[in-house]
Amino acid sequence: MAFSRLKSLAPLGLLLFFTTFLTLIDGTFAADSKTKYVTATNAAGETVYLADDRRPALYTQNFGDCNGQSTINVTRFDAAYYADNMTVLFHLEGNTAIANMSTLLLIQVSAYGEEHFRLVFDPCKAQIYSLCPMNSSVPIEANGFIPVSQTDVAGIPPIALSIPDFEGQATLRVFSNLTQTEVACYSAVVTNGATFSHPAAVGTTLGIFTLVALASSFATAVYGNHIPTTRTHYAHSISVFVVFSIFQHIFYTGALSMNWPSVLVAFWSNYAWSAGMIYSEPMQNSINQLIGSNKGNTSTVGAAAVGSSSDSVGGGYQISQIYKRSYFDLLRRAVDITNTGTMPTTKRLEQALTKRASHGANSTSGYSFYGNPVKPGIPLPGNYSGFAGTLVPEDIPASNAFMTGFLWWIILATLVAAAVVAFKWLLEALSKANLLKKERLEYFRAHWLGYTALAVLRTIFIAFFMMMFLTLFQFTYKGSPGVTALAAIVFLLFFVGLLGIAGYACFYRLRYGRYETIQDRLHLEKSKGKGLIPDYSFGLDSKRSEESEVKVSAASVPWWRVRYISEDPQRTQVHEDEDYTKKFGWLASRFRRTRWWFFSAWLIYEFIRACFYGGAAGNPLTQVFGLLIVEFFALIGIFIMKPFEGSRLNALMVYILGFSKVATVALSAVFSTRFFTNHNRIAAAVIGIVIIVIHGILTIILMVAIVIGAISTYMSVMRDSESIKPERLEKIRHRYYSHLEKATLDLPPPPPPLPEEPKEPYFAVKDVRRVAKIEDEDEDYEDQKFDPSTSRTSVGGQATRASRANSMRSQYSVSNNVPFGARVHRASWSNRDFSTWHDASNRDSQLMSRTTLPTHKASDGSLRDSTTPQRFASPQRIGTPQRGNSTPHRSMSTPQRVPTPKGLPVSAMSSPRDSVGLDVKKTRNGKERAVGFAEDEERGQS
């Protein structure tokens, strides 16, 4: 049944499949029908089909007027070079107010300051009727494909087709045949499409990392109820201030009045958003209405202005050579056609233009790789000098820079305040919904208005350098009087307001005390480094006297120290003062306990930098060498102070950012026209790549620091939890907390340990241990363990001959091969031997009673020592009388150490088994017990 149903549905399925297939084919053909193809011959001589809308190898973009009095208004000017079919596309549109003029055209293509292509032709011979003659009643329109040979493009290196941000210009000049003068000039930038400018991708990525840093910093600031602890964790989180300082350093380097290579300007455009240079069409239109027609003069800040005469653009020209060459070209054409039958390059190009012009302008309407006329206030395309040239990728005129940055800062401050307020009410909503504990972030929820105000003040502190530079740049650039007046107001608000707050913050902390200036000396100390390279460091003369090892001073300069003497030595230190942290923590919380005032020094340093960047615009050498001195001494000073409490912030701001500033300014000096002319642009591009590498490494390190900062922030907000996930962070968290405790104290590191003197060969016995014996487990022995009389085991007097058989007599064989500490076999004693031993023991007791050692009698009748317990180890010899000897022989016993807390320390403590000859038997409980021979004999007789 089921099979029959499937069989009946098979025709319907085939029909649906066929219909879908036709739909896909129709869509494919429809898509392909929109793409037009042209035939071309490649280098191998084969005919290939090429898409008509493919991207050219080189093509022009935006263009501008390079003649201050152009009589032609060009609305479209583009050219493109296709390497696959060796053709050049040309397109020109415009109009003129001249009634009648015969013209001559010059097309120039230059790359990296050198001319690589030049074409002079008569538009009448090329049948460009809109220019033959030029008439106000006829719109100017010309286009065409110009075939070129390998000889024509031999000057273009292959790397130019793939190198990022190819630096080239295409220039069109129009000359009047009547007056033989230039009547129009337009220049367009030439590119290959490869670029370092990707603000949509790179800028967005950097923005995401900045948001992560902002969230990390905000989380450490609002979490916790104990202000000093919260400040400690906040000081070690990643700083948004540091993030913007690095990004703005990279972008505002372009404010130096240098002739920058295009590769640098393209790379810096990825950081324009951090400096407030974000293009918005409605915003720019509003600013243009405010400014009016007074766009200022970009040449005052080092850029080539649009509409001004620039004879050197595109390699320049000489009018005498233009017309002299045009006259001789006519003669050469006639000679070449008569003798060789070949057509010269200029004639071939004119004929190509003629053929293309006959098809009309609509034949290139599908071409999309063309630019537009640049806006007023933007430099001439291809010129990237000064801050005006740096703003070219953003399409923002230099006259609009201040207003653009100021408006975006207002928007940012508003968003920050709104975000803090929104976060507060979000917490309240979650708490009402029982999704958040009521005590969670209780301090922030109670003081959210203060947090909002401090967040806005922190935004002002971060934007201080940007606003100082933009206002000073506006004063130098001048432009609209209304905008200049607004810049003066903003300058006073930021400069006077922020420096006034910083000064009051210092006064609020230091008002109870006095200052004194101490003369000192700064030394460049030389010490032995690794390998052959010495290690240099800076040190004050006052500190050198405290060091155990004085380093060699290579050089020194006079120095002064300002010391603050507090009237209240018991006053709470700055980071433990909750009142000061509440009011001025947004300024001082990230700095060390002894460098809390560094925010005031930083503001002065940033203002000096802004003066050189903005106030000295148009004076490149003053900017470069002045900033080089400032950055060098700032690097030394900040390196000595290490102001930040967090080690990561010190590494970023002191070492990496400081090195980047000095290296960038030093390398930027070579872009001055005094060092590099337009003919050395390749070397300039190479140095630009070096600066890109420095800035790229700085950015990567910052991104890594942001990730690490996010992890440390996670550990900070989990400080009240007993465990953390993942568990492998547990040990790292404890080490991190320990590091915070040490860093908060801000104590100098301990001096390095002194090197140990080489040890001479020596031998010493530091300890002797007593090895456990069998007697230690004997209950009978425990009672006599501390009896001093048992330490004397030698048998005095002569032993009488025993009446026992020799086989029953006590034997003792002397062995000289017994190692130290070994036990010799214990012999058994007879009753006669015991009597002899008792006599010797009585004599020993009398001798001991005469000694000076303080002793007392214990409750068990034994003698004890009242001095401090000591340990001794001394070998003793015990003997057993043998047959035929009057004196028993002695042998070494094991060295013994017996701890006697209250008893007299003895040289050797012997057990009764060591002192008398006893047989060893085991009791019922498994312990050994000594039994004498007499007892054995009595048992035998019984």
N, C-alpha and C positions, 0 to 999 in steps of 0.2 A: 504493500500500500504506500509506504513511504517512498519506495523507489519510483513508483509511478508518478508521485507528486513532484519529485525532483526532476523527472524526465519531462514533465509538462512545463516546469519553470525554466528549463534550460534555454529555450528560444528567447524568453524575456531577458534572461541574464546576458546572453550574447548581444541583444539589442542595446541594453544599457551600457555594456562595455564598449561597443562600437560608437555609441553616441558620445560617451566620455572621451574616447580616443580622438574623435573628430573635433571635439571642443578644445582639447589640448593642442592639437595640430593647428587649429584655426588661431588660437591664442599665440602660438609660437610664430606662425607666419605673420600675424598682426604685429607682434613685437619686432620681428625682423624687418617688416616693411617700413618701420620708422627709421631704421638705420640705413644710410646711404653709403655705398662703397665706390671707391675710385680705383682705377688701375694704375699701377706704377711698376717701374723696373728697378729691381734691387741691384746690389753691387755685383751679383753673379750673372746679371743679364736676364734674369727670369722675371716674368710678369706675375705680379702679386696683387691681391685685392686688399685695400686698406680702408678702414672705416673713415668716413668723412668727418666725424666728430671726435676723432682721436686727439689726444693731447699732444701738442707739438713738443719738439725737443727743447726749443727756446721760444719764448713768446713775451710780448709786452703786457704791462698792466697799466696802472694809473699814469696819467701824463699831465704835464703842466706847461705853462707859458714860460719860456726862457728868454723872452725879449720884452722889455718893458713897454714897447710901443708896437706890438704886433697889429697889423692891419687885417689879419684874418682871425676869425673866431672859429677855432677847430672844436668840434663837438665829439668827434671820434677819430682816434689815431691808434692803430694797432698794426703790428707786424708779427709774423711767426716763421720760424725755421723748422722744417720737417726734415730730419736726418734720414728717414727711411726712403724718401723719393727725391731728396736733394732739391727742394723747392722752398721759396720764400713767399709767404702770403703778405699782401700789402693792402691796407684799407684806410681811406681818408674821407672824412666828411666835415663840412663847415660852411661858413658864409663870410662875406666881406662887404664893406661899405664903399669900396673903390669902384669907380665907374668902368675903368678900362686900364688894364696893366698886363704887359707881357712879362712872364716870370721864368725863372730857372730854379729847379729843385735840387737840393743836396740831402741825401740820406746817409747817416753815419751810424755805425754800430761799434761800440767800445766795450771792453771787458777789463775790469780791474785797472782802470785808468789808461789803457792803451787802445788805440783805434785798430780794429781788425777788419772793418768793411767800410767802403766809401763808394757812393754812386752819385754822379752828377748827370742829370738828363733834362731834356727839354720836354715839357708836358705836351707841346703841340705835336712833336714827332711821335710821342707815345699815344696820340689821339685821345688825350684826356681833355675833352673839349670844355669842361667846366673851368679849366685853368688856362685855356688857350683862346683868347686872352681871359684873364680873371675879370669877372663882371659881377656887379652887385645884384643884378637881376637873375643870375643863374646860381643856384646852390652848388657848392663845391662837393664833388663826389667822385672818387676814383678808387678802384680796387683791381687786384690782379695777382696771378701766380707767377713768380719770377724763378725760372730754373737756374740753378747755380752748379758749378763744377767743383771738383776736389780742390782745384787751385784757389777758387774764390773763398773757400772756408778752411783753407790750410792753417790759417792763423788761429782758429778756434781749437783749443786742446780738447781731447776726448773727455777729460775729467770735468770740463765745464758743463757737460750734459747731465752729470749726476751729482756734482758737489752741492751740498745744501746751501741755499741762499746765494745763488750765483749773482755776482755783482756786475751788472751790465746796464748799459743805457743805449736806447735808440733815439736818434735826434733827427728831426725834420726841419730843414731851413729853406725858406723861400726868399729868393732874391729878385729884385726888379731889374729887368734888362735895360730900362731907361736910365736909371740912376746908378746901377750896379751897387746897390746897398741891400742889406738884409731888411726885409719887411715883415717877416714872421719867423718864429722859432718855437718849436714844441719838443719836449723831451719826455720820453717814457722809460720806465724801468723795465729791464729785461730779466726774466727768471726762467728756471727750468722746472719749477713746480716742487722741488725738494726744499724743505725748510725746517728749521728748528722751532718755528713758531707754531705751537699747537695749544693755544690758550683753552680751547674747549676740553681737551684731554688732560694736559699737564696742569693747567690752572685749576681744573676741577679736582684733580687728585691732591694737589697741594691744599686746596680749600678743605677737603675732607680731613686731611691730617691736622689742619688748624682747628677744625671743630673738635677733633678728638683731644687735642691739647687744651682747648677751652673747657670741655666737659671734665677733663681730669683735674684741672686747676680749680674749677668751681666746686667739684665734689669734695676735695680736701678742705676747701674754705668753709663749707656749710656743715660738714659732718662733725659731730662731737659737741659736747657742752662745756668742756674745759678749754678755755681760750689758749693758754700756753701750749697745751698738747696739740690743739688744732693748728696753731701757728707753726709748730715744728713740722708737722706733716705737710702743711701748705708750702713751707719753704723748700722742701725737697721734691715737690712735684714739678712737672714741666711748666715753664712759664710762657704764657701767651705773649708777654712783652719780649721775651727772647726770640720767639718765632717771628714776630713782625719786625724786630730789629734786623734779623738775618735777611728776610725777604726784601725789606726796604733798602738795605745796604746793596743788595744785588741790583735792584731796579734803578735806584737813584744814582748809581755810578754813572749812568747815562746822562746825568745832569752836567757833567763836566763838558766844557765847550771844546770837544775834540771831534775830529772827523772819523766817526766810528765806522768800522766795517759792517756790512749788512748782516753778517752772520751773528754778530753780537747783539744788534738791535732786535733781530728776530728771536734770539734766545731770551732776552730780557722781557719780551712781551708776555711771556708765561707768568711773570711776577707782577704785571701791571695792576692787577686787582688788589694786591696788598698795599699799594701806594695810592689807592683811590682813583686810579685812572681806568674806569670802566665806561665803555661807550654805551650811551643810550640815546637814541634818536630824539625822543621827546625832550630829554634833559638838555641836549645840545641845542635844540631849536630854541628852548627857553633862554639859555645863556646867550645865544646869538642875538635874540631880541633885546636882552639887557645890555649887551656890549654895543650893538649897533654896527656901523661900518668901520669903526676904529679897531682894526685887528692888530695893531702894533706892527713892528718891523722885526721879523725873525732874524735878519742879518745882525741885529744888535747883540744877539745871543749866540752868534757863530754859525747860523744856518743860512743856506742859499734860499732867498725868498722867491716865491712865485711872482712873476710880473716884473722882475728886475732884470737888467741886462747881464747875461752870463756868457761871454764870448768863449770861455774855456770849456763849456759843457760839451761832452761828446768828443773831446780831443781838440776842439777849437777849429778855426779856419782862417784863411787869408784870402780876401776878396780878389786880389790880383791873380792868385793861382787858380781860383775858381773859373774865372772867365778866360784866362790864358789856356787852361786845360780844356775848356769847352771848345775853343777855336781849333786847337790842335787835334782834338778828337774827330772833328769833321774831316780833316785831311787824312788822318790815320785810317778812318773807315774806308775812304775811297781807295787808298793804297792797298789795304788788306783785301778788299773785294776784288780788285783788279789782278793782284799777283797770286793770291792763294785761293780765292774763291770762298774763304771762310768768313764768318761774320764775327766781329769783335764782341766782347762781353756787353758793352753798353748798348750796341745795336740789338743784341739778342734780348736784353732786358726790355728795351723799348717796344720791340715787337710783341713780347709776352704781355706787357701791359696793354698793348693795343688789342690783342685777342681777348684778354680778360675784360677790358672795358666795353667791348662790343656786346658782352652778355648782360651788361647792366649790373647795378649794385645789388640787386636782389639775389644774385647767385651766391653771395656769402652771408646771407641772412641767418643761416644756421650756425655760423661760427660763434662760439660762446667764450673763447679765451681772449677777452679784451678788457681793458680798464676803462675808467671814467676820469673826467677832469678832476683834479684835486680841489679840495675846498679852500676857500680863502683862509690864510693864516698857517697853512701847512707848507713845509718846505718843498722845493722842487724834487720830484721823484728821482731817486737815485742818490740823493744827498742826505746823509744821516748825521749831520753835525749838531752837537749840543743837545740840550733837552728837547728842543723842537723836533730834531731828527729822531730821537728816541720815541717820541709820541706818534710817529708816522704809522706804525702798524695798528695803533689804536684808533687812528682817524680822528684824533682830538687835536685841534689847533693849540698852539702854545698860549694864545690869548685866553683860552678857556680852561687852562690847567688848574688855576687856583679855584675857580668856582666849581669845577668838577670834583676836585678832591674835598672841598669844604662841604658840598652837598652830600656826598657819599659818607663823610664822617658823621654828619647829623643823622643820616639814615641809620648808620651802624650804632650810634649811641642810643637812638630810640629803640632799635631792635633789642639791644642788650638790656635796657631797662624793662621793656615789655616781656622779655624772656624770663627775667627774675621774678616779676610779678606773676606771670602765668605759672611758673613752677611752684610758687607759694600756694596759689589757689588750686592747683592740681593736687598738691599734698593734702590740702584740706578736704577736697572731694574724695580722695581715696580713704582718708581717715573716717569721713562720715559713712562711707560704704563698707567700713570694717575691713578694708583691704590693706590698711596700714595701721601699725600700732600708734596709739596716741602720743607716746613719748618719743617716737621716731623723729629725728631732726627738730626737736622741740625748740632749741635755741634759735635756729634759723626762722622757724615759723613765728616766733615771738618778736624777732628783730628784723623782719623782712624789709621794712622801709630803710633801715640803715644799710642793709646789704645792697639795696637798689642804688642808693646814693653813692656808696663806695664803688660799685661796679661802673657807674658813669664816670666817677673821678679817675678810676683806673684806665678807662678808655681815653680820657684826656691825656693822661700820662704817657700812654703808648703812642698817641698821635702827636706828641709834642714836636718831634723832629720833622715830621711830614708837614705840619702846619707852619712851622718856622721857615722851612725851605720854600713852600709855596707862596707865602706872603712876601718874603724877601725877593723871590723870583719875579713876582708881580711888580714890585717896586722897580726892579731893574728893567723889566720888559715894558713897563708903563702900560700903554693901551688905554682902555676906557677909564675916564676919571671916576665914574661911579664904582667900578670894580676895584680900583686902586684904593678908594676911600674905605670900602668894605674890608679890604685886606688889612688896612691899618687898624681897624677896630678889632678884627680877629687877632692880629698880632699882639695888641695890648692885652686882650683877654687871656691869651695863652701865656705870653711872656711874663707880664706883671702878675697875673692871677696865679699861675702854677709856681713860679719862683717865689711869690709871696707866701703861698701855702707851705712850700718846702722850707723857707726860712722860719716860718712860725713853728713848724714841726721840730726843727732843731732847737729853737728857743724854748719851746715847751718842755723839752727834755733837759736842757742844759741851763735853765734859769737859776738853778740852785748850785752855783759853783763859779769858778774862775778859770782863766786860761793863762798859760805861760808858754813863751816861745823858747825853745832850746836849740842852740846851734849844734849841728851835727855834720857828718860827712858821709857821702854815699860812695861806696867802693865797688869796683868791678873785680870780684874775687876769682882767682884762678885756682882750680883744684885738679887733681889727677882724675882724668876721665877713663873711659873704657878704650883700650887700645892706645893709639898714638894721638888721638884727638883730645885736647884738654877740655875740661868742663868749666864754664864760666857762669857765675851767678852774681846777684847784687846783694849787698849787705851794708847796713848802717854801722858807723864806727862805734856807736853806743852798744850795739849788739855784739860786735866783735870782741869786746872786752869780756863778755860773759861766756864766750865759747872756750871750751877746753883746748881746742886746737885752732890756732889762728891761721887763716888761709892767706895766701899771697895776694896782695892787691896789685892788679895790673894797671888800674887807673882810678882816680877819685875826683869828685867834684863837691863843692860846698853844698850843704843841705841843712834844712831846718825842720824841726819837729814842733808841733803844737800839742801841748799836753793839757788835758782838762783835769782840774782838781775839784772833786765834788766836796761840798760842805757837809754832806751826810754820807759817810762811808758805808753805812748800813742800808743805804737805799736799794730798793729792788732793782735788779738789772733790767735792761730795757725790754727784753722779750718775756720777762715774767710780769711786767707791769700791764695788767689787763686794761687799765684806763687808756694808756698810751696806744696799745694795740687796737682798741676799738676805734680810736680817732685817726691814727696815722699808720695803721697796719698795712694799708694799701700802698704805702710808700716804703716802709722799712722792714716788713716781715720777711722778705726773702734774703736779706743780707745778714752777715755774721753779727754776733753780739758786739764785737769790737769795731765793726764797720757798718753799723746801722745807719749812719749819716751819709752813706755813699750815694743815695738818690739825689742829693743836692749837687754833688760833684758831677754826677752823670748828666743832669740837666744843663749844667754849664758847658760840659763837653759837647753835648748834642747841639747846643746853640752856636758854638764856635764852628762846628762842622756845617751847620746850615748857613752861616754867614759866608763861608767859602763856596759852597755849592750854589746858593741862590744870589747872594749879594755880589759875588765876583763873576757872575755869568758874563761870558764874552771875553774874559781874560784867562785863557787856558793855562798859561804858565804860572800865573798867580794862584790859580786854583790847585794845580797839581802839586807844586812845591810847597805851598802853604799847608795843604792837607797832608802831604807826606810827613812834614815835621810834626803836625798835630797828632796824626795817627801813630807815629813812632813813639813819641813820648807818652801818649795815652796807653800804648801797649806795655811799655815798661812800668808805668805807674800801676795799671790794673794788674799786671803780673805780680808785682810786689805785694799788693793789697789782697788779691784774691777775695773780692768782696762778698761773693755769694756763699751762703751756707751750704747749699747743695753742690756736691762735687760735679754732677753732670752740667749744671749751669756754669760753673767755673770753667769746665773744659770747653763748652760751646762759646761763651762770651769772651773768655780771656785768651785762650790758646787759638782756637780754630777761627773764630770771627776776627780776632785781632790780626792774625796772620793774613787772612783774606783781605782785610782792609788795606794793610800796608802793601801787599803784593799787587793788588788790583790798581791802586793809585800809582805805584811805581811803573807798572807795565803800561798804564794809560798815557804816560808822558810821551811815549813814542808815536802816538796818534796825532800829535800836533803837526801842523803843516811845516813847522821849522825843522822837524826831523824826518817826516815822511811826506813826500810829494804825491801827486796823483799817479805817478808812474811806479810807485812802490806799494800798490794796493794788495798784491799777493802776499808780501811779507806782513802787511797789516792784518790780513785775514788769518795768517798763521798765528800771530800773537793773540788775535781774538779767540782762536780755538783754545789757546792756553788759558785765557781768562775763563772761558766756558768750562774747562776741566776743573779749575779751582772752585768756581761757583757750583758746579754740579756735585763735586765731592762734599762741599759744605752743605748742600741741600740733602744729600743722602744721609750724612751723619745726623742732621737735624731730624730727619724722618725716623731713623733708628732710635734717637733719643726720645722722640714722641711715643714710640711703641713701648720702650722701656719705662717711660714715665707713666703710661697707662697701666702697666703691670704693677708698678710701685704704688700707684693710687689705689688699685684694687686691694693691695695688701694693707694700705692705710685705713681704708674704710672697713676692713675686716679685723681691725685690731681688737675689737671687743668680743670676737668670736673665738671659741676654743680651738676650732679646726678651720682649715681652709681647703678649698678644692681648686685644682688638683693637689693631692697630698704631697707631691714632690716639691711644692712651694713652701712647705712647712719650715724646713731648715733655712731656706732663703729668707723667709719672713722673719725668723728670729735674728738672723744676722743683720737684716735690714733695720730692725728695731734697735739693736745694739749700736749700729752705726749712727742712728738718729740721736741716741743719748750722748754719744761722744761728740758728735758734731755740734750739738746744742751748747755744750759747755765751752766750746771754742778755746780750748787750752792749747798751748804750743806743744808740738810733739816732743816726746822725751828724747834726751840726747842719745846718740848712738853709743852702744857699749864699747868700752875701751878694748883694744885688741889684747888677747891673752899672750903673755910672755911664753916663749917656748919652754917646755918642761924638760928638765934634766932627767937622765935615767936614775931611778931610785927603786928601793924595795922597802916595803913597810907592811907589817901585820896589823891590820885594822880591826880584826875581830876573830875570836876563836869561839867556836860553838861546841857545846858538849853534846855528844851523841847519846841517845837514849840507851840505857842498859837494861839487862834482865832484872836487876835488883830494884829498878824503879817500880816494878809491879809486885814486889814482895811486900806483904803487909808487915812482916817482922822488921824489915829494913826501914820502913817509914818512920818507926819510933827512934831509930838511931841515926837518921839522915843528917841531922844538924849537930851531932855530938862531936865536939872538937877533938876528943881523944881518939876518935876513929881515924883521924888523918895521919896518925903516927902508926905505921904498921911494921916498922923494922923491929926485929927481935934482937934484944940486946943480950950480952953474956954468951957464954959457951954452952952449947947444948950437950947434955949428958947422953951417954950412949944408951940407947934403948935396948930393952931386953927382948924385944920382939924379934921375930925372924926377919931376915933381910927382905923377904918377899912382902912382908907387911909393913916395912919401914917406909916412911914418907920419902919419896924420891922427887927431885926437882932437877930437871935437865935444863941447862943454860943454853939458850940459843942466841947467837949473835946476828942471825939473819932475819929477826922479826922486824917488820917495818914499823915506822912511827905510828902510834895510835892503835896498833894491833894488841890483842889480848893473848897472853901466854896461858897455857893450860894450868888451871889452879890445882895445886896439890892439897891433900888432906893432912890435917895435923892430929897428933896424938894428945892425950891428956897432959903429958909432960911439956909438950910444946905450948900448951895453953898457959901453964903456970909460968913459964919463962916470959911469955908475952904480957901477962898481967904485971910482972915486975917492971918491965920496960914502960908499960903504960902509966904506972904510978910515977916514975921518974919524969915522964913527959908532962904529966899534970902539974907537977911542982914547977917545972920550967915555965910553963904557960902562965901560971899565976904570977910570975915575976915580970911579965911583959907589961908595956905601957899602954896597950890597947884597952880602951874602956869597955868593960864587959859587965854584964849583969846576968843574974841567974833567972832563967825562965821558970815557969810553973812546973815544967817537967824535969827540972834539975839540970838541964843543959846550959852551956854558956852561950850567950848571944852578944852580938856587937850592936852598939847603938848608933854607929855612924851610918853614913849613906851607903846603901847597898852597892857593892862592886862585884865585878866578875874577874876571876883569875883563872889561869890555866897553867899548871906547872906539873911536869912529869914527876912521879914518885916511883920508888923502887920498893918492891916487897920481896921478902925472902922466906925460904923454908929451910929449916935445918936438914942437912943431908949427913949421911953416915960418913964418918971420918973427918968431918969439918967441925971446928969449934965455933965458927960464925956462919950463920945462914947466908947464902948468896942472895943477891938482889937482882931484880930485873925491872925493866921499864913497864909501866902500866899506861893505860890510855890517858891522854890529857883530858882533864875534866873541868867543866865550868858549871858550878852549881849556883843558881840565884838564891840568895839568902836575904829576904827583905828585912829581917830583924836580926838574923844571926851573924856570927863572925865570918867574914870571907876567909876561906882557907885556900891553900895552893892546890890541894887535891883532896877530894872527898872520896874516901874508899868505903866500901860496904864491908860488913863483917865477912862476907865471902872472900873479899880481897885480903883481909887481915888474918884470917885463920883458915886452916885447912879443913874444909867442911865438904861433906858430900851433898849433892843436890838431889832432892827428891820432890816430887810433885804432890801437892795436897789434893783433896777431893774436889776442890773448886778449880783445879787446873793450874794453880800457881805453884811456883817452885819454893821449896823450903830447905834450909841448910840443916844437916844432921851430922854431929861429930862422930868420930871413931869410937869414943868411949861409950856413947849411947848404943852404937851398933854392937860393941862387944858385950855390953850388959844384956842386950836383947838376945844375943847369941847364947850367953850362958844360961839365961832363964829359959 
